[in-house]
């Protein structure tokens, strides 16, 4: 194996493919594993410059993280990459009880012993911005502070009640977090501001960013800390969104480390397309409604029945037969467990429903011969892909920022070579599903 530039763990599958896309588009040969692979799997992709592991920590408690993340991060660190990245969602949603980014930060620091932990959340390509430590995200053409964002303030599992990310993290870790703010970038004193944070004992440092200029400056500083001349046996452990990836890509271009060109898959429009959605986002709701209005067949999955031991089998069988009938007739089909936000009294059950939906999806694929699938929703994508038996994903093409077309690598014939799009709830325009179906 060649020594890679970069290794990362994604806290869910949709966010992991966002990084896969960014790297592939820059010509960085990358593979995304769907779990910690056996040695033979690493060797299979031994010519890659970047390695990712798509995980599920975003939906897990701190105890799960303490049991699983040290081994995963240690294995990534052992690859020899200069950077090991704990990849979070660009909305940074998390809590002390679920998906604690603070706990992940602690584990990475304990496992890899970096001199400090950079935190880069701003992702202008996804319209996520950080100003004076406060996170903003765009929805419906309006940019909201994250605690006032119409979806993220009411997330069913990890609602964002605090926009100041240092305060947000303070509820999850006692480690001091510093800030390199916009005034430091404007004055050209990023290096000095970082030094001041470290001299006062900050264990982690948050970097502001509202545009490409801030990302580029951040990437230069971090590559100085981690690249040639740094301790080759001590990777710089970082936390953040795919904005961190873009920052590093800028630095690698300046250093002349990017020479390759992406090779898109040879594929055209498909008929039919299969969509499986567990997303509660209003964005995905609009996408589903537009698809149904344009001839897609819709199947509403009753989550309560699918998870009820007495009627789960019958509910799954009914959905299976209906889906196979329409797909075999060439009609694109959407299976969905929600249309918009859950009712206030409803209980989220992402993992259990995701696994049931994934098992159903595998049965549909075996019978209907579909070759392109969209999975919408972070929990749905994470657990459904696991049920499909996919062991790795590689980039195939770009459709929408943050939601690339990927090629699935699996043992089973009905899944190997499957074209998959893992779409976060907030990603894509209203006609997203049709764009996926017609991609060429």
C-alpha positions as CSV (number, residue, x, y, z in Angstrom):
1,X,0.0,0.0,0.0
2,X,1.1,3.6,-0.7
3,X,1.2,6.0,2.2
4,X,-2.2,7.8,2.0
5,X,-2.6,11.6,2.3
6,X,-5.8,11.3,4.4
7,X,-8.0,8.9,6.3
8,X,-11.4,9.6,7.8
9,X,-14.3,8.2,9.8
10,X,-17.8,9.5,8.9
11,X,-20.3,9.6,11.7
12,X,-23.0,8.5,9.2
13,X,-23.1,7.2,5.7
14,X,-24.5,10.2,3.8
15,X,-21.8,12.5,5.2
16,X,-19.2,9.9,4.4
17,X,-20.1,9.9,0.7
18,X,-19.9,13.7,0.8
19,X,-16.2,13.5,1.6
20,X,-15.7,10.6,-0.9
21,X,-17.1,12.9,-3.6
22,X,-14.9,15.9,-2.7
23,X,-11.8,13.7,-2.8
24,X,-12.7,11.9,-6.1
25,X,-13.5,15.1,-7.9
26,X,-10.0,16.4,-7.1
27,X,-8.5,13.2,-8.5
28,X,-7.6,11.7,-5.1
29,X,-8.1,7.9,-5.4
30,X,-10.4,7.0,-2.6
31,X,-12.4,4.1,-1.2
32,X,-15.1,4.3,1.5
33,X,-15.5,1.1,3.6
34,X,-18.8,0.5,5.3
35,X,-17.1,-0.9,8.4
36,X,-13.6,-1.7,9.7
37,X,-12.3,-4.0,6.9
38,X,-10.2,-7.1,7.1
39,X,-6.6,-6.8,5.8
40,X,-7.6,-8.3,2.5
41,X,-10.0,-5.5,1.8
42,X,-7.3,-2.9,2.5
43,X,-5.1,-4.6,0.0
44,X,-7.8,-4.8,-2.6
45,X,-7.7,-0.9,-2.7
46,X,-4.0,-0.6,-2.0
47,X,-3.4,2.1,-4.6
48,X,-5.8,4.6,-3.0
49,X,-4.5,7.9,-1.6
50,X,-7.4,8.2,0.9
51,X,-9.4,5.8,2.9
52,X,-12.7,6.3,4.7
53,X,-14.9,4.3,7.0
54,X,-18.6,5.1,7.0
55,X,-19.8,4.8,10.5
56,X,-22.9,5.2,12.7
57,X,-21.7,7.2,15.7
58,X,-24.0,10.0,14.9
59,X,-26.9,7.9,16.2
60,X,-25.0,6.3,19.1
61,X,-24.5,7.1,22.8
62,X,-21.1,8.0,24.3
63,X,-20.8,4.5,25.7
64,X,-20.9,3.0,22.2
65,X,-18.3,5.5,21.0
66,X,-16.0,4.6,23.9
67,X,-16.2,0.9,22.9
68,X,-15.8,1.3,19.2
69,X,-14.1,4.5,18.1
70,X,-10.6,3.9,19.7
71,X,-9.9,0.8,17.7
72,X,-11.2,2.4,14.4
73,X,-9.3,5.6,14.9
74,X,-6.1,3.7,15.9
75,X,-6.4,1.6,12.7
76,X,-6.8,4.7,10.5
77,X,-3.9,6.3,12.3
78,X,-1.7,3.3,11.6
79,X,-2.2,3.8,7.8
80,X,0.4,6.6,8.0
81,X,-1.8,9.3,6.7
82,X,-0.9,12.8,7.8
83,X,-4.5,13.6,8.6
84,X,-7.2,11.5,10.4
85,X,-10.6,13.2,10.2
86,X,-13.6,12.5,12.4
87,X,-16.2,13.7,9.9
88,X,-19.4,15.3,11.2
89,X,-22.5,16.6,9.6
90,X,-22.2,20.2,8.4
91,X,-25.1,21.1,10.7
92,X,-23.0,19.8,13.7
93,X,-26.2,18.4,15.3
94,X,-25.3,16.2,18.3
95,X,-26.1,16.0,22.0
96,X,-24.4,14.7,25.2
97,X,-26.6,11.6,24.9
98,X,-26.6,10.9,21.1
99,X,-23.8,11.4,18.6
100,X,-21.7,13.4,21.0
101,X,-19.0,15.2,19.0
102,X,-17.4,16.2,22.2
103,X,-16.9,12.6,23.2
104,X,-15.5,11.8,19.8
105,X,-13.1,14.7,20.1
106,X,-11.9,13.3,23.5
107,X,-11.4,9.8,22.1
108,X,-9.5,11.0,19.1
109,X,-7.2,13.1,21.3
110,X,-6.6,10.2,23.7
111,X,-6.0,7.7,20.9
112,X,-3.9,9.7,18.4
113,X,-2.3,12.3,20.8
114,X,-2.3,15.2,18.3
115,X,-0.7,18.5,19.5
116,X,-4.2,20.1,19.2
117,X,-7.5,19.2,17.5
118,X,-8.6,21.5,14.7
119,X,-12.4,21.8,14.2
120,X,-13.5,23.0,10.8
121,X,-17.3,23.0,10.2
122,X,-17.9,25.8,7.6
123,X,-18.8,24.2,4.2
124,X,-19.6,27.0,1.8
125,X,-20.3,24.4,-1.0
126,X,-23.2,23.2,1.2
127,X,-24.1,26.8,2.3
128,X,-22.9,26.3,5.8
129,X,-21.1,29.2,7.4
130,X,-19.3,29.8,10.7
131,X,-19.0,33.4,11.9
132,X,-17.5,34.3,15.3
133,X,-18.1,30.7,16.4
134,X,-21.8,30.7,15.4
135,X,-23.1,28.2,12.8
136,X,-25.4,29.3,10.0
137,X,-27.2,27.1,7.4
138,X,-29.2,28.0,4.3
139,X,-32.7,26.5,3.8
140,X,-35.3,27.6,1.2
141,X,-33.1,30.4,0.0
142,X,-32.7,31.9,3.5
143,X,-29.7,31.6,5.7
144,X,-30.6,30.8,9.3
145,X,-28.6,30.7,12.5
146,X,-28.6,27.0,13.2
147,X,-30.8,27.3,16.4
148,X,-33.4,29.0,14.3
149,X,-33.1,26.8,11.2
150,X,-36.6,25.5,10.4
151,X,-35.5,21.8,10.4
152,X,-32.5,21.6,12.6
153,X,-34.1,23.4,15.6
154,X,-36.7,20.6,15.5
155,X,-34.6,17.6,14.6
156,X,-36.3,14.5,16.0
157,X,-33.2,13.2,17.7
158,X,-30.6,16.0,18.0
159,X,-32.3,19.4,17.8
160,X,-29.9,22.3,17.7
161,X,-30.7,24.7,20.5
162,X,-27.3,26.5,20.5
163,X,-25.6,28.2,17.5
164,X,-22.3,29.1,19.3
165,X,-20.4,25.8,18.7
166,X,-18.1,26.4,21.6
167,X,-21.1,26.5,24.0
168,X,-22.6,23.6,22.1
169,X,-19.4,21.5,22.7
170,X,-19.1,22.6,26.3
171,X,-22.2,20.5,27.1
172,X,-20.4,17.5,25.6
173,X,-16.8,17.8,26.8
174,X,-14.8,19.7,29.4
175,X,-11.9,20.2,27.0
176,X,-11.2,23.9,26.3
177,X,-12.0,25.0,22.7
178,X,-10.5,28.1,21.2
179,X,-11.5,30.1,18.2
180,X,-9.7,31.6,15.2
181,X,-12.3,34.1,14.1
182,X,-13.1,36.1,11.0
183,X,-11.1,39.2,12.2
184,X,-7.9,37.0,12.3
185,X,-8.5,35.9,8.7
186,X,-9.2,39.4,7.5
187,X,-6.0,40.7,9.1
188,X,-3.9,37.8,7.8
189,X,-2.9,36.7,11.3
190,X,-4.4,33.2,11.4
191,X,-1.1,31.6,12.4
192,X,-0.7,34.1,15.3
193,X,-4.3,33.6,16.4
194,X,-3.8,29.8,16.5
195,X,-0.6,30.2,18.5
196,X,-2.5,32.3,21.0
197,X,-5.1,29.6,21.4
198,X,-2.5,27.0,22.0
199,X,-0.5,29.1,24.4
200,X,-3.5,29.6,26.6
201,X,-4.1,25.8,26.8
202,X,-6.9,25.2,24.3
203,X,-7.1,21.5,23.4
204,X,-9.1,22.1,20.3
205,X,-9.4,25.1,18.0
206,X,-12.5,26.1,16.0
207,X,-11.9,27.9,12.7
208,X,-14.4,30.4,11.3
209,X,-15.3,30.4,7.6
210,X,-17.8,32.0,5.3
211,X,-16.1,31.5,2.0
212,X,-13.3,29.9,0.0
213,X,-10.6,32.3,1.3
214,X,-11.0,31.3,4.9
215,X,-11.1,27.6,4.0
216,X,-7.9,28.0,1.9
217,X,-6.1,29.8,4.7
218,X,-7.2,27.1,7.2
219,X,-6.0,24.3,4.9
220,X,-2.6,25.9,4.6
221,X,-2.1,26.2,8.3
222,X,-3.3,22.6,9.0
223,X,-1.1,21.1,6.3
224,X,1.8,22.9,7.8
225,X,1.0,21.3,11.1
226,X,0.5,17.8,9.6
227,X,2.3,17.5,6.3
228,X,6.0,17.3,5.3
229,X,8.2,18.1,8.3
230,X,5.6,17.1,10.9
231,X,5.9,13.9,12.9
232,X,5.1,11.1,10.3
233,X,4.0,8.7,13.1
234,X,1.7,11.2,14.7
235,X,-1.3,12.1,12.5
236,X,-3.1,15.4,13.1
237,X,-6.6,14.4,14.3
238,X,-9.3,16.8,13.1
239,X,-13.0,17.1,13.6
240,X,-15.4,18.7,11.2
241,X,-17.6,18.6,8.1
242,X,-16.5,18.1,4.5
243,X,-15.4,21.8,4.7
244,X,-12.2,20.4,6.3
245,X,-11.7,18.2,3.2
246,X,-12.1,21.1,0.9
247,X,-9.6,23.2,3.0
248,X,-7.0,20.4,2.7
249,X,-7.6,20.0,-1.0
250,X,-6.7,23.6,-1.5
251,X,-3.5,23.1,0.4
252,X,-2.7,20.0,-1.6
253,X,-3.2,21.8,-4.9
254,X,-0.7,24.5,-3.8
255,X,1.8,21.8,-2.8
256,X,1.4,20.1,-6.2
257,X,0.1,16.9,-4.7
258,X,-3.0,16.5,-6.9
259,X,-2.3,15.3,-10.4
260,X,-5.1,12.8,-11.2
261,X,-8.4,13.3,-12.9
262,X,-11.7,11.6,-11.8
263,X,-13.0,8.9,-14.0
264,X,-16.8,8.9,-14.0
265,X,-18.8,5.8,-14.4
266,X,-20.1,4.8,-17.9
267,X,-23.9,4.9,-17.4
268,X,-27.0,6.5,-18.7
269,X,-30.6,7.1,-17.6
270,X,-32.4,4.2,-15.9
271,X,-35.9,3.0,-15.9
272,X,-37.0,2.4,-13.2
273,X,-35.4,4.2,-10.2
274,X,-36.0,3.0,-6.7
275,X,-36.1,5.4,-3.8
276,X,-36.2,4.4,-0.1
277,X,-36.7,7.3,2.3
278,X,-36.6,7.5,6.1
279,X,-36.1,11.2,6.1
280,X,-38.3,13.6,8.1
281,X,-36.9,16.7,6.4
282,X,-39.3,19.1,4.6
283,X,-36.7,19.1,1.7
284,X,-37.1,15.4,1.2
285,X,-40.9,15.8,1.6
286,X,-41.0,18.2,-1.3
287,X,-38.8,15.8,-3.4
288,X,-41.2,12.9,-2.7
289,X,-44.3,15.0,-3.5
290,X,-42.7,16.2,-6.8
291,X,-41.8,12.6,-7.8
292,X,-45.3,11.4,-7.0
293,X,-46.8,14.2,-9.0
294,X,-44.6,13.2,-12.0
295,X,-45.6,9.6,-12.2
296,X,-43.6,7.8,-9.5
297,X,-45.5,5.2,-7.6
298,X,-45.5,5.8,-3.9
299,X,-45.6,3.3,-1.1
300,X,-46.1,4.6,2.4
301,X,-44.2,2.4,4.9
302,X,-46.0,2.1,8.2
303,X,-43.2,2.2,10.7
304,X,-45.3,1.0,13.6
305,X,-46.4,-2.1,11.7
306,X,-42.9,-2.8,10.3
307,X,-41.6,-2.9,13.9
308,X,-44.5,-4.8,15.5
309,X,-43.5,-8.4,15.9
310,X,-47.0,-9.6,15.2
311,X,-47.6,-7.9,11.9
312,X,-44.0,-6.9,10.7
313,X,-43.8,-9.9,8.3
314,X,-47.1,-9.1,6.7
315,X,-46.4,-5.4,6.4
316,X,-43.0,-6.1,4.7
317,X,-44.5,-8.7,2.4
318,X,-47.2,-6.3,1.3
319,X,-44.7,-3.5,0.5
320,X,-42.4,-6.0,-1.2
321,X,-45.1,-7.3,-3.6
322,X,-46.4,-3.8,-4.4
323,X,-42.9,-2.5,-5.1
324,X,-41.9,-5.4,-7.3
325,X,-45.1,-5.2,-9.3
326,X,-44.5,-1.6,-10.2
327,X,-40.8,-1.8,-10.7
328,X,-41.1,-4.8,-13.0
329,X,-43.6,-2.7,-15.0
330,X,-40.9,-0.1,-15.4
331,X,-42.4,2.5,-13.1
332,X,-40.1,4.4,-10.7
333,X,-41.1,3.8,-7.1
334,X,-40.7,5.7,-3.8
335,X,-41.0,3.9,-0.5
336,X,-41.2,6.4,2.4
337,X,-41.7,6.1,6.1
338,X,-42.5,9.9,6.6
339,X,-43.7,12.9,4.7
340,X,-42.1,15.8,6.6
341,X,-41.5,16.2,10.3
342,X,-42.8,13.6,12.8
343,X,-45.8,14.4,14.9
344,X,-44.9,15.8,18.3
345,X,-45.9,12.6,20.0
346,X,-44.2,10.3,17.6
347,X,-41.0,8.5,18.7
348,X,-38.0,8.4,16.4
349,X,-36.8,4.8,15.7
350,X,-34.2,5.4,13.0
351,X,-32.0,2.4,13.6
352,X,-34.6,-0.3,13.9
353,X,-36.7,1.1,11.0
354,X,-33.5,1.5,8.9
355,X,-32.6,-2.1,9.3
356,X,-36.1,-3.3,8.5
357,X,-36.1,-1.0,5.4
358,X,-32.7,-2.3,4.3
359,X,-33.8,-5.9,4.6
360,X,-36.9,-5.1,2.5
361,X,-34.7,-3.3,0.0
362,X,-32.5,-6.3,-0.5
363,X,-35.5,-8.5,-1.2
364,X,-36.8,-6.0,-3.7
365,X,-33.4,-5.9,-5.5
366,X,-33.3,-9.7,-5.7
367,X,-36.6,-9.8,-7.5
368,X,-36.9,-6.6,-9.5
369,X,-33.4,-6.2,-10.9
370,X,-33.1,-2.5,-10.1
371,X,-29.6,-1.1,-10.7
372,X,-29.9,2.5,-9.3
373,X,-31.2,3.3,-5.9
374,X,-31.5,6.5,-3.8
375,X,-31.4,6.2,0.0
376,X,-32.7,9.3,1.7
377,X,-32.0,10.1,5.4
378,X,-28.8,9.6,7.4
379,X,-30.1,6.8,9.7
380,X,-31.9,5.1,6.8
381,X,-28.8,5.1,4.6
382,X,-26.4,3.9,7.4
383,X,-28.5,0.9,8.5
384,X,-29.9,0.0,5.1
385,X,-26.5,-0.2,3.4
386,X,-25.3,-2.4,6.3
387,X,-28.3,-4.8,5.6
388,X,-27.4,-4.8,1.9
389,X,-24.0,-6.4,2.6
390,X,-22.1,-3.6,0.9
391,X,-18.5,-3.6,2.0
392,X,-17.2,-0.6,0.1
393,X,-18.2,2.3,-2.0
394,X,-16.4,4.2,-4.7
395,X,-17.3,7.4,-6.5
396,X,-19.1,7.1,-9.8
397,X,-20.4,10.6,-10.6
398,X,-21.5,13.9,-9.1
399,X,-25.2,14.8,-9.1
400,X,-25.6,17.4,-6.3
401,X,-23.1,18.7,-3.8
402,X,-23.0,16.2,-0.9
403,X,-24.9,13.4,-2.7
404,X,-22.8,11.6,-5.3
405,X,-23.6,8.5,-7.3
406,X,-21.5,5.7,-5.9
407,X,-20.7,2.2,-7.0
408,X,-21.4,-0.6,-4.4
409,X,-18.9,-3.3,-3.8
410,X,-20.4,-6.5,-2.4
411,X,-20.2,-10.3,-2.5
412,X,-23.8,-10.8,-3.7
413,X,-24.5,-10.5,-7.4
414,X,-27.7,-8.5,-7.0
415,X,-25.9,-5.8,-4.9
416,X,-22.3,-5.7,-6.4
417,X,-22.1,-2.9,-9.0
418,X,-25.4,-1.3,-7.7
419,X,-25.4,2.4,-8.3
420,X,-26.3,4.1,-5.0
421,X,-27.0,7.7,-3.9
422,X,-27.0,8.3,-0.2
423,X,-28.9,11.6,0.3
424,X,-29.0,13.6,3.5
425,X,-32.4,15.0,4.4
426,X,-31.4,18.6,3.6
427,X,-29.7,17.9,0.3
428,X,-31.0,18.5,-3.2
429,X,-33.6,20.4,-5.2
430,X,-37.2,19.5,-5.6
431,X,-36.5,17.5,-8.8
432,X,-33.6,15.6,-7.2
433,X,-34.9,12.0,-7.8
434,X,-35.6,12.7,-11.5
435,X,-32.1,14.1,-11.9
436,X,-30.7,10.9,-10.4
437,X,-32.9,8.8,-12.8
438,X,-31.9,10.7,-15.9
439,X,-28.2,11.1,-15.1
440,X,-25.9,10.5,-18.0
